[in-house]
Amino acid sequence: MDQILIVGSGASAVHFALTVLKKGYEVTMLDVGYERPEVLCPEKNIDELKECLKDPVDYFLGENFESFIPPDYGAEYYGFPPNKNYVLHKPRQFDFSSSGFAPLFSFAQGGLAEVWTGGVYALNDSELDDFPFSFKELLPYYNEVAERIGMNGAKDDMLTFFPWHENLMEPLNPDYHSSMLLSSYARKKNYLNNKFGFYMGRSRVATLSHDRNDRKACTYSGRCLWGCPNGAFYTPSLTLQECKKYSAFKYVSGMYVSYFKYNKQNHITSVMAESVQDSTLHEFPVNKLVLAAGTASSSKIFLESVFRKTGEVIKLTGLMDNRQILVPFLNLKMIGKECKRDSYQYHQVAFGIKTADSREHIHGQVTTLKSALIHPIIQSFTLDLKTSIFAFGNLHSALGVINLNFHDVRRDENYISLNVDRDFSRTALLINYKPVDGEKAVMEGAMNVVKKAFLKLGCIVPVKMAHIRPMGASVHYAGTIPMSEEKTAFTASKYCQSHDFNNLYFVDGTTFPFLPAKQLTLTMMANAVRVAEEAL
Amino acid sequence: MKKSLFITGATGYIGTRLLKKINLDQYENIFCLGRKDNDVINSLSEYNNFKFIKADLSDQASYAQYLNSSDAVLHLAALTGKARPEEYFRVNSRGTEILLEQCKRSNIKHFIFVSSIAADFKDIEGYYYAHSKIAAEKIIEAGGLTYTIVRPTMVIGENSPILESLLKLAKAPVVPIFGNGRTKVQPVYIDDIVGCILSIIDNSLFQNQTLTIAGPEQITIEGFIRRLHEASYRKKLRMLHLPVRSIAKILLFLEKFLLKFLPFTAGQLASFTNDGIADRNPCFEGRGLKSTSMNEMLALAVRPEKGAVRNESDLMAECELFTNYLIGRSPDEYIQAKYLQGHAAANLEKDAGLLDAILIRTANSNSFFLKLADVYTSIFYRNAVLRKKLLLMLAILECCKATYHEVDKVSNSSGIIFGIRLFQKAFIFLLSLFISIIIFSPFRLYDARTKGPRASAELWTKS
């Protein structure tokens, strides 16, 4: 049987690999593959962890206090803890520049979804309108991925936005604040639905709510942010471990893939990778090549390959990403309540706002504040720090963050290309992004609805404190080589097979022709399984 | 064979340091003459070969027997600082003469006299200390004993008298420089002096010679004061050159009546008019003795002021104060160690300006002033270094098992009590804000003004 070479080990790469391994293919996976550090005191909850660790400050703030956030911290704050820094570590071979876009890249085992918050939302038919397949065609693969990763959700008002599929476990126990929000919504839903097109329900998350196979259910340890200690929360490195059990699977780490070589018939013959350790160049023969390094990195490999062969620097247009806005809120009914740190930390509540065009619905997730570091929040109060501590203690359980997501479409002005040195010796990824005209009005409209709807739920939403995240921050990149019925340059078939190179497949977000206001990871994984099942 | 050593002035600055460094095992006996003991003397007194004789130089009878059993004498005793001319001569010249006479009777083999670079100054009008030292040197040279005269230049070390005086100058709002400031100095580190002296005694070096002991680098007096200012306090340096000769003349006149009340004497200004340097530095040549660089000696000897880059004990005290202020309890050793580490890692004081320094200094006084500075920075200067320090403290406290409960807790009080507490906190906040504006705003305006229009604008936009 054919050999398959996969580049990358992220969410779509591992599910593609697992599917083809099951079908009997021989698979080689090339990856830089930085590894997750050991989980410390896995049995302890967040408070016990502070007592168990020898050096808790080192664990929570980092060896060089990199997670200490001073008031003049200029960069976008992601809240990644020090033990997840490995996810964003870059090999020296990789370089990039960008305009209007603040990208994140991962070269870790499991990729960027090692630091995700686990939102898993299937796309409905209107959102799949630009895709060459329907929800029905994708459904078996949603079911398959749900079975593999273990996810939960509820049949509630969010069905309007999130189509149902199989293998969803019952939802996790909500924290008190989240259940307060949901019960407030239940009382006011008619008004909210009719007045604002605002719907609320349980978010769907890739976390086990009960034991399954060799994975244990969520223990509500409150350690989600620092990495789930028992593997109840899904990350792709779990599937990578499963792949490694197959004898036909060869995982080659420490390799930074630069480009592929191809012949006159546009058939790829080999992949060139540099050793991250000593920069030596290695050639890997190719039968079928699957790029799954993430839209930006897969595009870079494609661009560099063409440049090496022809000297031509091309632009891959249509880059998409979800605009996100983070809005803090204060639930008045929760003031003065005890904050329970040992609970599930990520979002448990989702909401949707209907728009005239159903493809453009706005989605949001609500994260109530529990065990995250508090000094970055305390300093935002306009009070001296001593009084701020007093105030925060009484407001902690009442605070939360709304994460609003907006859809994106492919536009020519947004592209990925290459920057090339004068002597053509080095190339760097170049990303250019310009938001669509009228974006501001759409965001303001959505914020206005959120403000009013949450007020109805008993929450104050200080819109002025909203943080519009830079493009690139949501890390839902897609669309540079879209699936297209037409066989044009820089597009791919329904089966994500390149129209430019006949033995090349893209199974990450690269081929998405449209980006709804949802986490795209579940659909990427399902699509990767679809391609593996149907195209090979 | 081991020598027996007799030391005068053992409780003075050089003597104390020398006794701390000396290896008693290398000597048969060490006899120390002094008018009062100190901790170092007391700690050495338990050794059998160490003897402290509490007496004055003029009281030969009380120490003659010990001189009889000594091989070498190190004569450090001297009157320094502010004194009347006759006192200088009584102690420094006549005292030396008395000692020397007794030494002759006791057949001392080597008499080492620590004089001063001032004995080499050209212009010593009214500088009676220098005169008395010159007189003593002459007595020794003519005395007939084998001698070595050592002239240290400016002796720098922790709390050395000259360093203390210069630091007082260097930290003044406007630093007075007497004369043109181009007079040269060549400061020497205390331990290097001690090393040289011990080497001279142990190896019977430089017999019947007078030698200067200086540090490795020469610098103008103005340059040195500038360095002291940088090392101690990061405020902008303002200097004012004053006519040294006129001031010396005025002082000389006033000394006759008001010596007690003068901050310094005419003679002490001699360092601003006479080069205190050594063309050759023979003690360090080819002997492998350490000669500490100026950077090193300043780092060792100058304790930075609060608000500048500070040492560990200051930061420990700061950590103690901050922890008590924020959560009402003391930090443990782990928290203190982490505060030091975080302070260094975040390099918190690197951008500290004048206002930052004042806020930090004031805040470090006590929790009342800390509260004022905390309130002030929360409204007017949110990127203040002080605020960063407090936040670092908070970040550490929220991670530690002993303290995380304290930084994140609900007030378990009933509605009315809670309401009263809320009102009380609001009242204290507003009152503190009012007081802090009165205290800190002038500095803020001054800081903004001296930084020029651009910096001023930046400062205002910070809040």
Boltz contact constraints between the chains, C-beta under 6 A:
constraints:
  - contact:
      token1: [A, 50]
      token2: [B, 401]
      max_distance: 6.0
  - contact:
      token1: [A, 50]
      token2: [B, 404]
      max_distance: 6.0
  - contact:
      token1: [A, 51]
      token2: [B, 401]
      max_distance: 6.0
  - contact:
      token1: [A, 56]
      token2: [B, 399]
      max_distance: 6.0
  - contact:
      token1: [A, 56]
      token2: [B, 400]
      max_distance: 6.0
  - contact:
      token1: [A, 57]
      token2: [B, 338]
      max_distance: 6.0
  - contact:
      token1: [A, 57]
      token2: [B, 396]
      max_distance: 6.0
  - contact:
      token1: [A, 57]
      token2: [B, 399]
      max_distance: 6.0
  - contact:
      token1: [A, 60]
      token2: [B, 399]
      max_distance: 6.0
  - contact:
      token1: [A, 61]
      token2: [B, 395]
      max_distance: 6.0
  - contact:
      token1: [A, 64]
      token2: [B, 345]
      max_distance: 6.0
  - contact:
      token1: [A, 65]
      token2: [B, 342]
      max_distance: 6.0
  - contact:
      token1: [A, 65]
      token2: [B, 345]
      max_distance: 6.0
  - contact:
      token1: [A, 65]
      token2: [B, 346]
      max_distance: 6.0
  - contact:
      token1: [A, 68]
      token2: [B, 392]
      max_distance: 6.0
  - contact:
      token1: [A, 68]
      token2: [B, 395]
      max_distance: 6.0
  - contact:
      token1: [A, 70]
      token2: [B, 388]
      max_distance: 6.0
  - contact:
      token1: [A, 71]
      token2: [B, 382]
      max_distance: 6.0
  - contact:
      token1: [A, 71]
      token2: [B, 383]
      max_distance: 6.0
  - contact:
      token1: [A, 71]
      token2: [B, 387]
      max_distance: 6.0
  - contact:
      token1: [A, 72]
      token2: [B, 383]
      max_distance: 6.0
  - contact:
      token1: [A, 338]
      token2: [B, 410]
      max_distance: 6.0
  - contact:
      token1: [A, 374]
      token2: [B, 398]
      max_distance: 6.0
  - contact:
      token1: [A, 374]
      token2: [B, 408]
      max_distance: 6.0
  - contact:
      token1: [A, 375]
      token2: [B, 391]
      max_distance: 6.0
  - contact:
      token1: [A, 375]
      token2: [B, 394]
      max_distance: 6.0
  - contact:
      token1: [A, 375]
      token2: [B, 395]
      max_distance: 6.0
  - contact:
      token1: [A, 379]
      token2: [B, 391]
      max_distance: 6.0
  - contact:
      token1: [A, 383]
      token2: [B, 378]
      max_distance: 6.0
  - contact:
      token1: [A, 384]
      token2: [B, 374]
      max_distance: 6.0
  - contact:
      token1: [A, 384]
      token2: [B, 375]
      max_distance: 6.0
  - contact:
      token1: [A, 384]
      token2: [B, 378]
      max_distance: 6.0
  - contact:
      token1: [A, 385]
      token2: [B, 374]
      max_distance: 6.0
  - contact:
      token1: [A, 385]
      token2: [B, 390]
      max_distance: 6.0
  - contact:
      token1: [A, 386]
      token2: [B, 326]
      max_distance: 6.0
  - contact:
      token1: [A, 387]
      token2: [B, 425]
      max_distance: 6.0
  - contact:
      token1: [A, 387]
      token2: [B, 429]
      max_distance: 6.0
  - contact:
      token1: [A, 389]
      token2: [B, 407]
      max_distance: 6.0
  - contact:
      token1: [A, 393]
      token2: [B, 408]
      max_distance: 6.0
  - contact:
      token1: [A, 393]
      token2: [B, 409]
      max_distance: 6.0
  - contact:
      token1: [A, 393]
      token2: [B, 410]
      max_distance: 6.0
  - contact:
      token1: [A, 394]
      token2: [B, 410]
      max_distance: 6.0
  - contact:
      token1: [A, 394]
      token2: [B, 411]
      max_distance: 6.0
